Amino acid sequence: MDAAVIVGAIAGVVGAAVGAAGAVSASVVAGRQQNRGQLEHWRREMRRTAYAAFLNSAQEAHDRLSDLHSAMITADTVGVPADVRHETLTRLFGEARAAVERADRDQAVVELEGPRDVANSALRVTHVLALWITDQLDRWQPAAMNDVLRMLQRDRSTLSSGSEPDFPRVHLDQAAFVSRRIDAFTVSCRKTLGSE
C-alpha cells in the first residue's frame, strides 16, 4: 500500500472519531441545557401552583371575615334574638377561622417554594389575617381569645399593635389593609414568575 493511502485512511478514522466525539459532546451539552430548562419550568409551575393556592385561601379568609363583620353589625342593629345571633356568629366565625387556617397552611407551602421576598409577603398577609380574626373575636367574645390564639399557634405578644403598628381599628380600613397586603403578595409573585 501506498503511504499516502495509509495516512489518508488514518486521517479519515481520526477525523471521524473527532467528529463523533464532538457530536456526543454537543448532545450532552444540549441535553443538560434541556434538562435545566425543564427543571426551571417545573419549578416555576410548582411556585405558580403554591402562589395561586395561597391567593385563593387568603382571599377566601378576607371574604369570610367581611361576612362575619357584616353579620355582627346586622345582628346589633336589627335586634336579632340572642340565640340566633350567637348561632349565626358562631357558624360564621367557624368559617372564617377555617379559611384563616387554610391560608396559614398554604403560606407554609409558599415559604418552601420561595423566594424569600414572596414568602415574606405571604407571611405578612397571614399575619394581618390573624390580627383581623382576633380583633373580630375580641369584639364578639373577648373571653374566647385564648382559644383562637392557641388555634393560630400564636400568643398575644405576636399579635400586638406593635408588631403591626399600621393595622387599623375600623373594619372597612382593616378589609382594605388586608386587600393591600394580598395585592402586594400578587405583585411579588408576578415579579418572581416573570409576568410583570
Buried (B, 14 or more C-beta within 10 A) or exposed (E): EEEEEEEEEEEEEEEEEEEEEEEEEEEEEEEEEEEEEEEEEEEBEEBBEBBEBBBEBBBBBBBBBBBBBEBBEEBEEEEBEEEEBBEBBEEBBEBBBBBBBBBBEBBBBBBEBBEEEBBBBBBBBBBBBBBBBBBBBBEBBEEEBEEBBEBBEBEEEBBEEEEBEEBBEEBEEBBEBBBEBBEBBBEBBEEBBEEE
